[in-house]
Amino acid sequence: MAVWQRVASEEELQPDTPFATRIGEAQLAIIRLADGIFAVNDVCSHEYALLSEGFCEDGKLECPLHQACFDIRTGQALSAPATTAIATYPVKCENGDVFVMI
């Protein structure tokens, strides 16, 4: 059953800076963009690397290992060598806290 899980306070999230966290077995990267806060799977779909250790710019998250890029809003793979999207998760903010539904 999917439930909302608190992952951070809004104050902890810096713009365009991935924030790594876990909910159970799920490794997540939480990213604050100008138009909202987004949650994606933190593991690159091409080869194991943590996307939260990568570079974020213009709504894209770049893998630190082979520079594959993903759309933060949709999870879509935008460049090789990745061809498979990463999972995205619903996010909500309440009273300064950030929650993700897993």
A tleap script that builds the chain and sets N, CA, C and O, in Angstrom:
source leaprc.protein.ff14SB
mol = sequence {
  NMET ALA VAL TRP GLN ARG VAL ALA SER GLU
  GLU GLU LEU GLN PRO ASP THR PRO PHE ALA
  THR ARG ILE GLY GLU ALA GLN LEU ALA ILE
  ILE ARG LEU ALA ASP GLY ILE PHE ALA VAL
  ASN ASP VAL CYS SER HIE GLU TYR ALA LEU
  LEU SER GLU GLY PHE CYS GLU ASP GLY LYS
  LEU GLU CYS PRO LEU HIE GLN ALA CYS PHE
  ASP ILE ARG THR GLY GLN ALA LEU SER ALA
  PRO ALA THR THR ALA ILE ALA THR TYR PRO
  VAL LYS CYS GLU ASN GLY ASP VAL PHE VAL
  MET CILE
}
set mol.1.N position { 0.834 -1.181 0.000 }
set mol.1.CA position { 0.000 0.000 0.000 }
set mol.1.C position { 0.878 1.243 0.000 }
set mol.1.O position { 1.795 1.353 0.814 }
set mol.2.N position { 0.612 2.167 -0.890 }
set mol.2.CA position { 1.378 3.413 -0.976 }
set mol.2.C position { 0.928 4.373 0.117 }
set mol.2.O position { -0.266 4.563 0.346 }
set mol.3.N position { 1.898 4.969 0.780 }
set mol.3.CA position { 1.616 5.953 1.822 }
set mol.3.C position { 2.588 7.118 1.678 }
set mol.3.O position { 3.673 6.967 1.117 }
set mol.4.N position { 2.195 8.264 2.183 }
set mol.4.CA position { 3.068 9.438 2.191 }
set mol.4.C position { 4.124 9.273 3.271 }
set mol.4.O position { 3.810 8.954 4.418 }
set mol.5.N position { 5.372 9.491 2.898 }
set mol.5.CA position { 6.496 9.391 3.828 }
set mol.5.C position { 7.242 10.717 3.850 }
set mol.5.O position { 7.548 11.278 2.797 }
set mol.6.N position { 7.536 11.218 5.043 }
set mol.6.CA position { 8.323 12.450 5.152 }
set mol.6.C position { 9.770 12.145 4.756 }
set mol.6.O position { 10.350 11.161 5.215 }
set mol.7.N position { 10.352 13.001 3.894 }
set mol.7.CA position { 11.723 12.777 3.445 }
set mol.7.C position { 12.671 13.914 3.822 }
set mol.7.O position { 13.881 13.704 3.903 }
set mol.8.N position { 12.139 15.113 4.053 }
set mol.8.CA position { 13.000 16.264 4.352 }
set mol.8.C position { 12.138 17.449 4.752 }
set mol.8.O position { 10.914 17.417 4.627 }
set mol.9.N position { 12.786 18.476 5.228 }
set mol.9.CA position { 12.106 19.752 5.390 }
set mol.9.C position { 12.383 20.561 4.129 }
set mol.9.O position { 13.397 20.342 3.465 }
set mol.10.N position { 11.511 21.475 3.797 }
set mol.10.CA position { 11.730 22.308 2.613 }
set mol.10.C position { 13.033 23.088 2.731 }
set mol.10.O position { 13.693 23.339 1.723 }
set mol.11.N position { 13.411 23.473 3.940 }
set mol.11.CA position { 14.644 24.230 4.165 }
set mol.11.C position { 15.892 23.436 3.796 }
set mol.11.O position { 16.910 24.024 3.430 }
set mol.12.N position { 15.828 22.106 3.886 }
set mol.12.CA position { 16.978 21.262 3.566 }
set mol.12.C position { 17.276 21.201 2.072 }
set mol.12.O position { 18.384 20.840 1.675 }
set mol.13.N position { 16.307 21.547 1.251 }
set mol.13.CA position { 16.444 21.394 -0.198 }
set mol.13.C position { 16.922 22.684 -0.842 }
set mol.13.O position { 16.222 23.696 -0.831 }
set mol.14.N position { 18.111 22.634 -1.397 }
set mol.14.CA position { 18.680 23.773 -2.111 }
set mol.14.C position { 18.295 23.677 -3.591 }
set mol.14.O position { 18.226 22.574 -4.132 }
set mol.15.N position { 18.045 24.802 -4.250 }
set mol.15.CA position { 17.662 24.758 -5.662 }
set mol.15.C position { 18.696 24.022 -6.521 }
set mol.15.O position { 19.903 24.220 -6.381 }
set mol.16.N position { 18.187 23.177 -7.405 }
set mol.16.CA position { 19.014 22.441 -8.377 }
set mol.16.C position { 20.122 21.604 -7.736 }
set mol.16.O position { 21.159 21.366 -8.355 }
set mol.17.N position { 19.904 21.162 -6.508 }
set mol.17.CA position { 20.879 20.336 -5.791 }
set mol.17.C position { 20.181 19.065 -5.316 }
set mol.17.O position { 19.351 19.128 -4.409 }
set mol.18.N position { 20.496 17.922 -5.903 }
set mol.18.CA position { 19.838 16.680 -5.491 }
set mol.18.C position { 20.086 16.351 -4.019 }
set mol.18.O position { 21.196 16.506 -3.509 }
set mol.19.N position { 19.037 15.897 -3.356 }
set mol.19.CA position { 19.076 15.502 -1.948 }
set mol.19.C position { 18.796 14.001 -1.905 }
set mol.19.O position { 17.711 13.558 -2.284 }
set mol.20.N position { 19.760 13.228 -1.450 }
set mol.20.CA position { 19.611 11.769 -1.411 }
set mol.20.C position { 18.921 11.330 -0.126 }
set mol.20.O position { 19.202 11.845 0.956 }
set mol.21.N position { 18.007 10.363 -0.267 }
set mol.21.CA position { 17.325 9.801 0.892 }
set mol.21.C position { 16.844 8.396 0.548 }
set mol.21.O position { 16.900 7.975 -0.607 }
set mol.22.N position { 16.376 7.688 1.547 }
set mol.22.CA position { 15.824 6.334 1.374 }
set mol.22.C position { 14.471 6.245 2.049 }
set mol.22.O position { 14.222 6.856 3.089 }
set mol.23.N position { 13.613 5.470 1.428 }
set mol.23.CA position { 12.371 5.046 2.065 }
set mol.23.C position { 12.348 3.537 1.897 }
set mol.23.O position { 12.103 3.036 0.800 }
set mol.24.N position { 12.598 2.823 2.962 }
set mol.24.CA position { 12.702 1.370 2.876 }
set mol.24.C position { 13.833 1.000 1.935 }
set mol.24.O position { 14.973 1.417 2.137 }
set mol.25.N position { 13.527 0.223 0.912 }
set mol.25.CA position { 14.525 -0.186 -0.077 }
set mol.25.C position { 14.700 0.838 -1.199 }
set mol.25.O position { 15.653 0.751 -1.974 }
set mol.26.N position { 13.798 1.796 -1.289 }
set mol.26.CA position { 13.838 2.772 -2.381 }
set mol.26.C position { 14.866 3.862 -2.104 }
set mol.26.O position { 14.830 4.521 -1.066 }
set mol.27.N position { 15.787 4.039 -3.058 }
set mol.27.CA position { 16.758 5.123 -2.999 }
set mol.27.C position { 16.198 6.259 -3.846 }
set mol.27.O position { 15.877 6.063 -5.018 }
set mol.28.N position { 16.078 7.451 -3.254 }
set mol.28.CA position { 15.449 8.581 -3.927 }
set mol.28.C position { 16.381 9.774 -4.004 }
set mol.28.O position { 17.240 9.972 -3.144 }
set mol.29.N position { 16.195 10.564 -5.053 }
set mol.29.CA position { 16.810 11.884 -5.163 }
set mol.29.C position { 15.652 12.882 -5.174 }
set mol.29.O position { 14.737 12.779 -5.991 }
set mol.30.N position { 15.705 13.829 -4.272 }
set mol.30.CA position { 14.687 14.867 -4.174 }
set mol.30.C position { 15.328 16.146 -4.712 }
set mol.30.O position { 16.423 16.520 -4.293 }
set mol.31.N position { 14.640 16.815 -5.644 }
set mol.31.CA position { 15.220 17.990 -6.275 }
set mol.31.C position { 14.222 19.141 -6.263 }
set mol.31.O position { 13.067 18.988 -6.659 }
set mol.32.N position { 14.696 20.301 -5.797 }
set mol.32.CA position { 13.881 21.522 -5.831 }
set mol.32.C position { 14.225 22.274 -7.116 }
set mol.32.O position { 15.370 22.670 -7.337 }
set mol.33.N position { 13.212 22.460 -7.952 }
set mol.33.CA position { 13.342 23.285 -9.149 }
set mol.33.C position { 12.515 24.551 -8.943 }
set mol.33.O position { 11.793 24.669 -7.953 }
set mol.34.N position { 12.616 25.475 -9.855 }
set mol.34.CA position { 11.877 26.730 -9.734 }
set mol.34.C position { 10.365 26.495 -9.683 }
set mol.34.O position { 9.644 27.272 -9.057 }
set mol.35.N position { 9.879 25.437 -10.333 }
set mol.35.CA position { 8.439 25.193 -10.396 }
set mol.35.C position { 7.951 24.091 -9.458 }
set mol.35.O position { 6.813 23.641 -9.586 }
set mol.36.N position { 8.777 23.654 -8.531 }
set mol.36.CA position { 8.309 22.662 -7.573 }
set mol.36.C position { 9.405 21.737 -7.087 }
set mol.36.O position { 10.578 21.890 -7.428 }
set mol.37.N position { 8.992 20.777 -6.282 }
set mol.37.CA position { 9.900 19.775 -5.729 }
set mol.37.C position { 9.525 18.433 -6.345 }
set mol.37.O position { 8.347 18.085 -6.433 }
set mol.38.N position { 10.541 17.681 -6.771 }
set mol.38.CA position { 10.327 16.435 -7.490 }
set mol.38.C position { 11.131 15.312 -6.852 }
set mol.38.O position { 12.177 15.548 -6.248 }
set mol.39.N position { 10.631 14.086 -6.992 }
set mol.39.CA position { 11.316 12.905 -6.461 }
set mol.39.C position { 11.486 11.896 -7.579 }
set mol.39.O position { 10.542 11.588 -8.307 }
set mol.40.N position { 12.714 11.382 -7.706 }
set mol.40.CA position { 13.012 10.365 -8.716 }
set mol.40.C position { 13.824 9.246 -8.076 }
set mol.40.O position { 14.412 9.411 -7.007 }
set mol.41.N position { 13.839 8.111 -8.753 }
set mol.41.CA position { 14.718 7.025 -8.326 }
set mol.41.C position { 16.154 7.537 -8.409 }
set mol.41.O position { 16.534 8.144 -9.410 }
set mol.42.N position { 16.950 7.300 -7.376 }
set mol.42.CA position { 18.313 7.825 -7.309 }
set mol.42.C position { 19.319 6.987 -8.080 }
set mol.42.O position { 20.480 7.380 -8.190 }
set mol.43.N position { 18.910 5.846 -8.617 }
set mol.43.CA position { 19.841 4.948 -9.296 }
set mol.43.C position { 19.661 5.061 -10.810 }
set mol.43.O position { 18.551 4.916 -11.323 }
set mol.44.N position { 20.750 5.320 -11.511 }
set mol.44.CA position { 20.728 5.428 -12.964 }
set mol.44.C position { 20.214 4.125 -13.575 }
set mol.44.O position { 20.549 3.037 -13.106 }
set mol.45.N position { 19.403 4.242 -14.621 }
set mol.45.CA position { 18.842 3.051 -15.279 }
set mol.45.C position { 19.840 2.380 -16.212 }
set mol.45.O position { 19.598 1.260 -16.663 }
set mol.46.N position { 20.938 3.027 -16.506 }
set mol.46.CA position { 21.945 2.452 -17.404 }
set mol.46.C position { 22.909 1.540 -16.655 }
set mol.46.O position { 23.115 0.390 -17.042 }
set mol.47.N position { 23.493 2.057 -15.589 }
set mol.47.CA position { 24.449 1.302 -14.790 }
set mol.47.C position { 24.416 1.884 -13.389 }
set mol.47.O position { 24.122 3.067 -13.217 }
set mol.48.N position { 24.714 1.070 -12.387 }
set mol.48.CA position { 24.550 1.538 -11.008 }
set mol.48.C position { 25.434 2.749 -10.722 }
set mol.48.O position { 26.662 2.661 -10.717 }
set mol.49.N position { 24.784 3.862 -10.488 }
set mol.49.CA position { 25.413 5.097 -10.033 }
set mol.49.C position { 24.317 5.914 -9.373 }
set mol.49.O position { 23.159 5.853 -9.787 }
set mol.50.N position { 24.673 6.674 -8.352 }
set mol.50.CA position { 23.683 7.499 -7.670 }
set mol.50.C position { 23.537 8.834 -8.386 }
set mol.50.O position { 24.485 9.614 -8.477 }
set mol.51.N position { 22.337 9.083 -8.890 }
set mol.51.CA position { 22.071 10.319 -9.611 }
set mol.51.C position { 22.200 11.541 -8.708 }
set mol.51.O position { 22.500 12.635 -9.187 }
set mol.52.N position { 21.979 11.367 -7.416 }
set mol.52.CA position { 22.111 12.486 -6.479 }
set mol.52.C position { 23.551 12.997 -6.396 }
set mol.52.O position { 23.794 14.083 -5.870 }
set mol.53.N position { 24.497 12.224 -6.910 }
set mol.53.CA position { 25.894 12.665 -6.944 }
set mol.53.C position { 26.224 13.326 -8.281 }
set mol.53.O position { 27.366 13.710 -8.532 }
set mol.54.N position { 25.206 13.454 -9.134 }
set mol.54.CA position { 25.388 14.040 -10.453 }
set mol.54.C position { 25.091 15.528 -10.466 }
set mol.54.O position { 25.003 16.181 -9.426 }
set mol.55.N position { 24.940 16.036 -11.667 }
set mol.55.CA position { 24.780 17.463 -11.924 }
set mol.55.C position { 23.348 17.747 -12.342 }
set mol.55.O position { 22.771 16.996 -13.128 }
set mol.56.N position { 22.769 18.823 -11.825 }
set mol.56.CA position { 21.393 19.206 -12.125 }
set mol.56.C position { 21.382 20.594 -12.764 }
set mol.56.O position { 21.945 21.546 -12.223 }
set mol.57.N position { 20.723 20.692 -13.939 }
set mol.57.CA position { 20.611 21.989 -14.607 }
set mol.57.C position { 19.448 21.955 -15.592 }
set mol.57.O position { 19.245 20.961 -16.289 }
set mol.58.N position { 18.692 23.035 -15.645 }
set mol.58.CA position { 17.579 23.175 -16.592 }
set mol.58.C position { 16.592 22.008 -16.537 }
set mol.58.O position { 16.098 21.564 -17.573 }
set mol.59.N position { 16.308 21.517 -15.349 }
set mol.59.CA position { 15.334 20.437 -15.200 }
set mol.59.C position { 15.839 19.072 -15.591 }
set mol.59.O position { 15.056 18.133 -15.732 }
set mol.60.N position { 17.152 18.948 -15.770 }
set mol.60.CA position { 17.765 17.671 -16.140 }
set mol.60.C position { 18.734 17.236 -15.057 }
set mol.60.O position { 19.391 18.059 -14.420 }
set mol.61.N position { 18.808 15.933 -14.861 }
set mol.61.CA position { 19.723 15.343 -13.894 }
set mol.61.C position { 20.706 14.467 -14.661 }
set mol.61.O position { 20.311 13.550 -15.382 }
set mol.62.N position { 21.997 14.765 -14.495 }
set mol.62.CA position { 23.043 14.054 -15.232 }
set mol.62.C position { 23.735 13.051 -14.326 }
set mol.62.O position { 24.156 13.382 -13.217 }
set mol.63.N position { 23.845 11.824 -14.809 }
set mol.63.CA position { 24.506 10.756 -14.070 }
set mol.63.C position { 26.010 11.052 -13.978 }
set mol.63.O position { 26.620 11.441 -14.974 }
set mol.64.N position { 26.610 10.872 -12.802 }
set mol.64.CA position { 28.035 11.151 -12.656 }
set mol.64.C position { 28.938 10.107 -13.303 }
set mol.64.O position { 30.130 10.356 -13.484 }
set mol.65.N position { 28.397 8.951 -13.651 }
set mol.65.CA position { 29.237 7.874 -14.180 }
set mol.65.C position { 29.463 7.985 -15.690 }
set mol.65.O position { 30.607 8.013 -16.143 }
set mol.66.N position { 28.381 8.048 -16.468 }
set mol.66.CA position { 28.513 8.086 -17.933 }
set mol.66.C position { 27.781 9.266 -18.563 }
set mol.66.O position { 27.618 9.305 -19.782 }
set mol.67.N position { 27.342 10.217 -17.767 }
set mol.67.CA position { 26.701 11.457 -18.210 }
set mol.67.C position { 25.366 11.278 -18.927 }
set mol.67.O position { 24.965 12.145 -19.704 }
set mol.68.N position { 24.683 10.183 -18.682 }
set mol.68.CA position { 23.306 10.057 -19.179 }
set mol.68.C position { 22.464 11.118 -18.474 }
set mol.68.O position { 22.685 11.413 -17.300 }
set mol.69.N position { 21.495 11.692 -19.198 }
set mol.69.CA position { 20.638 12.727 -18.615 }
set mol.69.C position { 19.190 12.250 -18.544 }
set mol.69.O position { 18.714 11.502 -19.399 }
set mol.70.N position { 18.503 12.711 -17.490 }
set mol.70.CA position { 17.108 12.368 -17.263 }
set mol.70.C position { 16.310 13.628 -16.991 }
set mol.70.O position { 16.804 14.566 -16.366 }
set mol.71.N position { 15.070 13.644 -17.465 }
set mol.71.CA position { 14.147 14.737 -17.160 }
set mol.71.C position { 13.664 14.548 -15.722 }
set mol.71.O position { 13.100 13.505 -15.389 }
set mol.72.N position { 13.878 15.530 -14.889 }
set mol.72.CA position { 13.518 15.407 -13.472 }
set mol.72.C position { 12.011 15.307 -13.282 }
set mol.72.O position { 11.552 14.626 -12.364 }
set mol.73.N position { 11.236 15.968 -14.129 }
set mol.73.CA position { 9.781 15.974 -13.970 }
set mol.73.C position { 9.123 14.667 -14.415 }
set mol.73.O position { 8.129 14.237 -13.830 }
set mol.74.N position { 9.685 14.032 -15.460 }
set mol.74.CA position { 9.041 12.840 -16.028 }
set mol.74.C position { 9.847 11.556 -15.848 }
set mol.74.O position { 9.299 10.461 -15.972 }
set mol.75.N position { 11.143 11.681 -15.557 }
set mol.75.CA position { 12.015 10.521 -15.448 }
set mol.75.C position { 12.536 10.021 -16.783 }
set mol.75.O position { 13.347 9.095 -16.814 }
set mol.76.N position { 12.089 10.611 -17.892 }
set mol.76.CA position { 12.483 10.167 -19.228 }
set mol.76.C position { 13.997 10.261 -19.421 }
set mol.76.O position { 14.624 11.247 -19.032 }
set mol.77.N position { 14.577 9.217 -20.031 }
set mol.77.CA position { 15.988 9.237 -20.413 }
set mol.77.C position { 16.132 10.174 -21.601 }
set mol.77.O position { 15.432 10.027 -22.603 }
set mol.78.N position { 17.038 11.136 -21.490 }
set mol.78.CA position { 17.197 12.151 -22.525 }
set mol.78.C position { 18.444 11.966 -23.372 }
set mol.78.O position { 18.538 12.528 -24.464 }
set mol.79.N position { 19.408 11.183 -22.883 }
set mol.79.CA position { 20.631 11.001 -23.666 }
set mol.79.C position { 21.265 9.651 -23.352 }
set mol.79.O position { 21.078 9.076 -22.280 }
set mol.80.N position { 22.023 9.173 -24.338 }
set mol.80.CA position { 22.764 7.922 -24.178 }
set mol.80.C position { 23.849 8.120 -23.123 }
set mol.80.O position { 24.324 9.236 -22.914 }
set mol.81.N position { 24.230 7.051 -22.473 }
set mol.81.CA position { 23.899 5.672 -22.793 }
set mol.81.C position { 22.586 5.178 -22.190 }
set mol.81.O position { 22.206 4.035 -22.446 }
set mol.82.N position { 21.885 5.977 -21.410 }
set mol.82.CA position { 20.609 5.527 -20.834 }
set mol.82.C position { 19.514 5.544 -21.892 }
set mol.82.O position { 19.412 6.482 -22.682 }
set mol.83.N position { 18.702 4.504 -21.898 }
set mol.83.CA position { 17.559 4.427 -22.804 }
set mol.83.C position { 16.259 4.154 -22.050 }
set mol.83.O position { 15.174 4.223 -22.628 }
set mol.84.N position { 16.370 3.849 -20.775 }
set mol.84.CA position { 15.214 3.521 -19.940 }
set mol.84.C position { 14.979 4.639 -18.937 }
set mol.84.O position { 15.921 5.139 -18.322 }
set mol.85.N position { 13.729 5.027 -18.776 }
set mol.85.CA position { 13.363 6.070 -17.822 }
set mol.85.C position { 13.623 5.617 -16.389 }
set mol.85.O position { 13.717 4.422 -16.109 }
set mol.86.N position { 13.736 6.585 -15.492 }
set mol.86.CA position { 13.800 6.306 -14.056 }
set mol.86.C position { 12.422 6.604 -13.465 }
set mol.86.O position { 11.666 7.410 -14.007 }
set mol.87.N position { 12.112 5.960 -12.375 }
set mol.87.CA position { 10.810 6.157 -11.733 }
set mol.87.C position { 10.722 7.550 -11.113 }
set mol.87.O position { 11.704 8.092 -10.605 }
set mol.88.N position { 9.528 8.104 -11.171 }
set mol.88.CA position { 9.229 9.356 -10.479 }
set mol.88.C position { 8.153 9.069 -9.438 }
set mol.88.O position { 7.411 8.094 -9.552 }
set mol.89.N position { 8.076 9.922 -8.429 }
set mol.89.CA position { 7.144 9.695 -7.328 }
set mol.89.C position { 6.399 10.980 -7.002 }
set mol.89.O position { 6.964 12.067 -7.127 }
set mol.90.N position { 5.134 10.876 -6.582 }
set mol.90.CA position { 4.377 12.062 -6.179 }
set mol.90.C position { 4.999 12.717 -4.952 }
set mol.90.O position { 5.490 12.036 -4.051 }
set mol.91.N position { 4.973 14.048 -4.928 }
set mol.91.CA position { 5.525 14.836 -3.832 }
set mol.91.C position { 4.460 15.817 -3.362 }
set mol.91.O position { 3.710 16.367 -4.168 }
set mol.92.N position { 4.403 16.030 -2.053 }
set mol.92.CA position { 3.564 17.104 -1.514 }
set mol.92.C position { 4.315 17.766 -0.360 }
set mol.92.O position { 5.154 17.148 0.294 }
set mol.93.N position { 3.994 19.022 -0.131 }
set mol.93.CA position { 4.600 19.778 0.970 }
set mol.93.C position { 3.492 20.217 1.920 }
set mol.93.O position { 2.444 20.710 1.501 }
set mol.94.N position { 3.753 20.025 3.209 }
set mol.94.CA position { 2.801 20.432 4.244 }
set mol.94.C position { 3.572 20.966 5.427 }
set mol.94.O position { 4.463 20.297 5.949 }
set mol.95.N position { 3.233 22.170 5.852 }
set mol.95.CA position { 3.829 22.787 7.043 }
set mol.95.C position { 5.352 22.748 7.020 }
set mol.95.O position { 5.987 22.504 8.046 }
set mol.96.N position { 5.936 22.987 5.849 }
set mol.96.CA position { 7.392 23.030 5.733 }
set mol.96.C position { 8.071 21.678 5.578 }
set mol.96.O position { 9.298 21.620 5.491 }
set mol.97.N position { 7.315 20.598 5.542 }
set mol.97.CA position { 7.871 19.269 5.367 }
set mol.97.C position { 7.553 18.743 3.966 }
set mol.97.O position { 6.524 19.077 3.379 }
set mol.98.N position { 8.462 17.910 3.444 }
set mol.98.CA position { 8.311 17.340 2.112 }
set mol.98.C position { 7.992 15.845 2.283 }
set mol.98.O position { 8.676 15.124 3.009 }
set mol.99.N position { 6.934 15.406 1.592 }
set mol.99.CA position { 6.494 14.021 1.652 }
set mol.99.C position { 6.512 13.411 0.256 }
set mol.99.O position { 6.212 14.083 -0.730 }
set mol.100.N position { 6.867 12.137 0.186 }
set mol.100.CA position { 6.863 11.400 -1.069 }
set mol.100.C position { 5.987 10.172 -0.890 }
set mol.100.O position { 6.013 9.530 0.160 }
set mol.101.N position { 5.205 9.843 -1.925 }
set mol.101.CA position { 4.385 8.642 -1.878 }
set mol.101.C position { 5.121 7.505 -2.575 }
set mol.101.O position { 5.457 7.584 -3.756 }
set mol.102.N position { 5.360 6.447 -1.808 }
set mol.102.CA position { 6.021 5.246 -2.339 }
set mol.102.C position { 5.024 4.106 -2.273 }
set mol.102.O position { 5.343 2.983 -2.664 }
savepdb mol mol.pdb
quit
